[in-house]
Amino acid sequence: MDRRTFLIGLGAIGVCPLCTKASFAAENAHWSYEGEAGPDHWGTLAAENAACSAGSEQSPIDIVSATKANLPPLKITWQKPGGRIVNNGHTIQLNVPPGSTLGAGKSQYEMVQFHFHAPSEHMVEGKRFPMEAHFVLKKTNGDGLGVVGVFLEEGAPNRSFATIATAFPKTEGDEAAAPDDANPAGLLPRRTNYWRYEGSLTTPPCSETVDWMVCMAPVGVAKADIAKFTALYPMNARPVQQVNRRFVLRSM
């Protein structure tokens, strides 16, 4: 059994709640983005968070160099919009109804939810973007997860993001039906060339079970809509982690 397969099994307790619950946090320990419960301390807050400090394939990273590779195109099929929009105390998250899928070569995934970070968690040659959207997917033909990251930058209004921003629940724990026209497809760039690497959840328990696919092209959204998110979460980004011996690939 290789190390990554072992960690997938070890992290199963931490990963399974992602499929069924609104929060992607470890269930038994309070954590935050600052202070004594901040990222520097996540690994000691609970036993299941050990990978946050001891793991060697942690996310996010600063994408500085990448190897060109014949990566398979991302084949995305979104089910009709709907689901629940949740303020879970760490981000705004939209839990989607079943049926939305992503294929990347032999890997097949079903989307579970998408959520937002400000500023972006991933960096590109030292640059951060105002926000980053994460589309979280569960593998349907194997263990583990896939996450598609999309950078959001200031630009023209984006109808999908504007619709979601208008419906942001203002209070932690609040949730509501997602707007009918909250279409996640509108948050994807037209060209989905991407970087790929093996990494982890960016929140506790930091399980190293994630196939990361970070889109190269950012998506423009209105400055006013970014402000609606940062009014609730001005900083909910984990610091970048060491790449170590991992390969970062880029599609041609």
Phi, psi and omega in degrees: 000127179280167186300319183294319178298320178299316182291328175300316178294317180297324183273004186301322180298322180282332185277320186304321178300339180295332186281339190233346185244160183290329185261144176259016181274160168300141190283333193251007183216131175292137176218160181210190180254010178204164174073204186290345176251015183280181187306326180294344185244358184307319185296341182256359184284331181200152182301323183288351179266011188305325182297336181301329180248333185260348184288157179245002179232054185271157179233154005277178177226165170268117182275100185258318179219150181212153180264126177297136182212157179277069181286145180291147177295153176276117180255105190250130176234111180268134172286170179303146180300165180149200179097198183237139177253129193230138165261103189263010179092350178234337182192178167260129188228139177246110178276120190263154175291157181295155174120341177279130187229160173222134175242136176225089185066234181279347180276131180235138184224157169240133182287136179257315182194167168222153185208181190227152175229145174222127352288191180299147176280312175285151174240158176234109183050047176084357182262134171257155174255162182302323181212167174216133174262139177241120175261111188263128187231142176259132178298137178257351180233036179167187181268159173098187185232164167234145175228128173262121178260136178229124177284139176246130180231163179294135180188206178292155178304139177251119188302316182296312182292321179299319179297316180293317182299324179296332185260006180307122172294133189277338187244138178305132180094344179284150174208163182204168174295136178292144178302146183300330181259023174278075187271113181297336180300332180288351179261009178258143174292158180296322176253123185257042167299145189209161168264146179229138174203164178267128185211213189224173164298148179262010174229159175306137015269013176059033183300133182273069188227020192244129167272109181271134175229101185257117183293137181287321184274127175284165177246132179278137176222161184291141177304321181295328179284325172301318181297328177296325177284312184291341172295331178267318183225085182292336179206107175223050181241128174289142176300153179295151183249165179293138176288326183058226186265017182284151173265133171254122182255153175228140179287153184278000000 
